[in-house]
């Protein structure tokens, strides 16, 4: 497990307490505000890009329908993809879980005699813990996406699936580069830092004897795949290394090449507000003399597919729009989720892997539905978060305090006399208790809110007085 | 055929079959009707989008191509060219690593996309593919008649299987991974020039 940025209280083998980790993130007020505004700015760019496409809503509907069609015929499309990929000269591997994936990748590297691996962004390999697995076996692993390289040098994980280092300030990146790349102390100019990273990574690209990429889309009809980047890092790796491994979750299969038109129009506009990424690279076979391996990974995806209430979460194309818009994510940071994929989609996908560990994630939401509104493939994220909350409570995974409070409110709302009594106590308390004491009695909810001034009487009393003959 | 034990393949396919939700039909294509065209011409839309992506766009008449390409390439540069509009100063190497300090790649594109300013470059040639990302500067010649409105039209025109590699290239490489500050020139080219050859001479139509 990689170390987290500022020692948020998230531990590898204990249930994640999102609220507690978020409170630790919030302790740095300036960082929290900057993080919030930086992501909101990306959300605004997304809105502008979406508005520039008049048929945007039709495009979302079509993307959603194609994904639902693909997922409900996934076995057929997987076999079709495999057949065509093999025909294109690729070697196809299947991995049931993270461990099998890591063993397959290591086996390929070992057979090829590869010791220096350059990787482009792959959340799947983060999910599988590939880097530590390979490093323990003597392979040098270099993440080449700038944001991923920054967090790798700091021995952290990415805090966002598209913007891996969004939790860091440029001064912190400067310190990291000063320590690891020898840039001058105090250098914090983004252009100068990016140039230093370019020089440093160019050497690694040229020295690499293997590369690993993810896939944004795998096309069943053609047996090829598409990788989208702005930096050109995946492309340098693929164009130079004698061995190319492309790891992909089985849900990334789409039926036809023409479907790429739909998804590529949505992906970058939703993710970063660009019309398209700098490179949308289509790979349909190895270069002359190159080995090209595809690893198809399940790791819990078939279990999610079997869940009637949650299978549509597999439509996700990993654009990150739900994170950028989420008021909780923006103010709690990706590391507070303790999960490779954070934010609303992470809080829907990750509980399916380990409900006990991730029981707090479905509650890391206001259920405002902003995530659902921006999702390019129309996943009903807020509804799924709400459904997970029910599964968490049914499974007995809710915290004692939450469970007790829920039971108490059920009793309260079931018993009118008790409800009236509680109301009277609350009004009295608000009137006579000093504010700090009343705030304490209000529990966590009251901690960051101004308490209301108490009404003179309850609504019931007011109604009885003012509408004596009114319906009861 | 596959290097992993067949059991993993069968296990995953079996699990998918067991899990399959009720079938959802493939949606009918409806794009021609649903698509709305902007008021701008294809050429203007393309130019604006490519410029926004960081490319330098030079609209030229047929007779001006060689001169403008030569200007974009500059002097004393190492050049690898895949078009008749420019000559290479180096020979295409067998090992792409030999292109590590390449200054300029010049090539052609068969298709440009107005809505996002991307041009399609496809090749099965190892040196060409590497040069597209190793070169400090890339110059791409594309004809006005090769422009389409959007990516749907683009995929109607191209066959992604015709080469082992093909990419939509929109501007030079870039990153915003440090505090969301845009830096042009990440790992790939720092500059992209698009030489856009007008279908009719703008001066003497």
Interface residues (C-beta under 8 A of the other chain):
Chain A: X38 X41 X42 X53 X54 X55 X58 X62 X65 X66 X68 X69 X71 X72 X73 X74 X75 X78 X79 X82 X86 X88 X89 X91 X92 X93 X94 X95 X96 X100 X104 X107 X108 X144 X145 X146 X147 X150 X163 X164 X165 X166 X169 X170 X173 X190 X191 X193 X194 X195 X198 X201 X202 X205 X206 X219 X222 X224 X230 X231 X232 X233 X235 X236 X238 X239 X240 X250 X255 X257 X258 X260 X261 X262 X264 X265 X272 X274 X275 X276 X277 X278 X279 X280 X281 X282 X283 X284 X285 X286 X287 X288 X289 X293 X296 X298 X302 X303 X305 X306 X308 X311
Chain B: X1 X2 X3 X4 X8 X9 X11 X12 X13 X15 X16 X17 X18 X19 X20 X21 X22 X23 X24 X25 X26 X27 X29 X30 X34 X35 X36 X49 X52 X53 X54 X96 X97 X100 X113 X115 X116 X117 X118 X122 X124 X126 X129 X130 X132 X133 X134 X150 X151 X152 X154 X155 X156 X160 X161 X163 X164 X165 X166 X167 X168 X169 X170 X171 X172 X173 X174 X175 X176 X177 X178 X179 X180 X181 X183 X185 X186 X187 X188 X189
